[in-house]
Amino acid sequence: MVTRARGKRALQAVRNLNDLAGVGIVLSGNDKIYRQMKAGRRSYEFDQLRTRIVIRKKVYNDYKIEEMEAMFPGLSESCIGYLLKLAHGESLRTAKKLYNVAAEFAAAQGSTLTVKHLRDTHRQLLGEVCA
C-alpha cells in the first residue's frame, strides 16, 4: 500500500526527472486520479505536476464483442454480453477478475458458467449488478 507521503515523494521525483532531463513523461491513470489533481483542498500537492500537463488523452473502455470472445473463449453470448457491459462500465480488469471467480465457482458446482454465476459473483464482490 502506498502511503500519501510516499505517493507525494514519487510525484515529486517524476517532476524532478522532467525538470532535470527535459524529457516528456506519460502518466497513465483513470479519471478519478485526474479529478483529484484538479479539485479539492488537497489538490495543491499536485499543482507543480498538473501545470506540466500538455496533452490529456481520454481513454475509453471501448471493446468489441469479437475482442471479448477472444479473451473469454467458449462462453455463451449472454455471458460475453454481461462481461462486455462490465468492461465498458468498469474496466476490463474488473471483468476478468469477476470471470475468474465466477468460473471457479461454476467449476466447483460442476456446471457451465452462466450469467447467473456472473451476477451472483458480481453482487458478492462489488455489491451491485449489471442490468
VMD Tcl script that draws the C-alpha trace (Angstrom):
set ca {
  {0.00 0.00 0.00}
  {1.36 3.39 -0.99}
  {1.03 5.98 1.72}
  {0.12 9.56 0.89}
  {3.64 10.75 1.81}
  {5.29 8.11 -0.39}
  {2.94 8.94 -3.25}
  {3.77 12.62 -2.88}
  {7.51 11.86 -2.92}
  {7.08 9.70 -6.01}
  {5.26 12.50 -7.84}
  {7.98 14.93 -6.78}
  {10.61 12.55 -8.21}
  {8.71 12.46 -11.51}
  {8.59 16.26 -11.57}
  {12.33 16.46 -10.84}
  {13.05 13.98 -13.63}
  {11.04 16.12 -16.02}
  {12.92 19.25 -14.95}
  {16.41 17.74 -15.00}
  {16.23 15.51 -18.05}
  {14.00 17.74 -20.12}
  {12.04 14.77 -21.37}
  {8.33 14.24 -21.56}
  {6.63 11.96 -19.09}
  {3.48 9.95 -19.62}
  {1.23 9.41 -16.65}
  {-1.45 6.81 -17.12}
  {-4.41 6.52 -14.84}
  {-8.11 6.93 -14.55}
  {-10.33 9.98 -14.33}
  {-10.54 9.69 -10.55}
  {-6.83 10.47 -10.18}
  {-7.05 13.37 -12.62}
  {-10.09 14.82 -10.80}
  {-8.15 14.62 -7.53}
  {-5.37 16.60 -9.17}
  {-7.80 19.31 -10.27}
  {-10.10 19.72 -7.30}
  {-10.34 19.54 -3.61}
  {-8.48 21.15 -0.82}
  {-5.50 18.82 -1.19}
  {-5.04 19.47 -4.90}
  {-2.25 21.95 -4.12}
  {0.02 18.92 -3.76}
  {-0.39 18.34 -7.48}
  {0.00 21.96 -8.66}
  {3.59 21.60 -9.83}
  {2.81 18.39 -11.69}
  {-0.55 19.47 -13.09}
  {0.95 22.59 -14.68}
  {3.19 20.32 -16.75}
  {0.29 18.55 -18.44}
  {0.41 19.31 -22.15}
  {-1.95 16.66 -23.52}
  {-4.67 14.81 -21.69}
  {-5.85 11.93 -23.82}
  {-9.15 10.41 -22.80}
  {-9.02 6.62 -22.80}
  {-12.25 4.77 -23.35}
  {-13.15 1.23 -22.38}
  {-14.49 0.54 -25.84}
  {-14.30 -3.18 -26.53}
  {-15.93 -5.15 -29.32}
  {-17.78 -8.45 -28.98}
  {-15.11 -10.16 -31.10}
  {-12.39 -9.00 -28.70}
  {-14.33 -10.26 -25.71}
  {-14.94 -13.62 -27.43}
  {-11.18 -13.93 -27.99}
  {-10.46 -13.10 -24.34}
  {-13.18 -15.38 -22.99}
  {-13.37 -18.28 -25.47}
  {-16.23 -20.73 -25.28}
  {-18.59 -18.51 -23.29}
  {-22.22 -18.11 -24.18}
  {-23.38 -14.98 -25.97}
  {-25.19 -13.80 -22.85}
  {-22.05 -14.21 -20.68}
  {-19.99 -12.32 -23.26}
  {-22.60 -9.55 -23.25}
  {-22.51 -9.32 -19.47}
  {-18.72 -9.13 -19.36}
  {-18.69 -6.61 -22.23}
  {-21.07 -4.33 -20.35}
  {-18.96 -4.65 -17.20}
  {-15.75 -3.89 -19.12}
  {-17.35 -0.78 -20.64}
  {-18.73 0.46 -17.32}
  {-15.86 -0.51 -15.02}
  {-12.77 -1.94 -16.65}
  {-11.53 -4.99 -18.50}
  {-9.53 -5.92 -15.40}
  {-12.71 -5.96 -13.31}
  {-14.47 -8.12 -15.93}
  {-11.54 -10.57 -15.99}
  {-11.39 -10.83 -12.20}
  {-15.13 -11.38 -12.00}
  {-14.92 -14.03 -14.71}
  {-12.11 -15.87 -12.89}
  {-14.01 -16.07 -9.61}
  {-17.34 -16.96 -11.25}
  {-15.69 -19.64 -13.43}
  {-14.12 -21.24 -10.34}
  {-17.48 -21.18 -8.60}
  {-19.23 -22.79 -11.58}
  {-16.49 -25.44 -11.88}
  {-16.79 -26.25 -8.18}
  {-20.50 -26.85 -8.76}
  {-19.72 -28.99 -11.80}
  {-21.63 -26.68 -14.13}
  {-21.01 -24.45 -17.10}
  {-20.55 -20.74 -16.40}
  {-23.81 -18.81 -16.73}
  {-24.91 -15.20 -16.40}
  {-26.39 -16.16 -13.03}
  {-22.91 -17.14 -11.81}
  {-21.57 -13.81 -13.09}
  {-24.40 -11.82 -11.45}
  {-24.11 -13.65 -8.14}
  {-20.34 -13.17 -8.09}
  {-20.72 -9.53 -9.11}
  {-23.17 -8.93 -6.27}
  {-20.88 -10.65 -3.75}
  {-17.70 -8.89 -4.87}
  {-18.92 -5.44 -5.84}
  {-22.34 -5.21 -4.24}
  {-24.04 -4.28 -7.50}
  {-25.18 -5.95 -10.65}
  {-25.24 -5.05 -14.34}
  {-28.73 -4.88 -15.80}
}
mol new
graphics top color blue
foreach p $ca { graphics top sphere $p radius 0.5 }
foreach p [lrange $ca 0 end-1] q [lrange $ca 1 end] { graphics top cylinder $p $q radius 0.2 }
display resetview
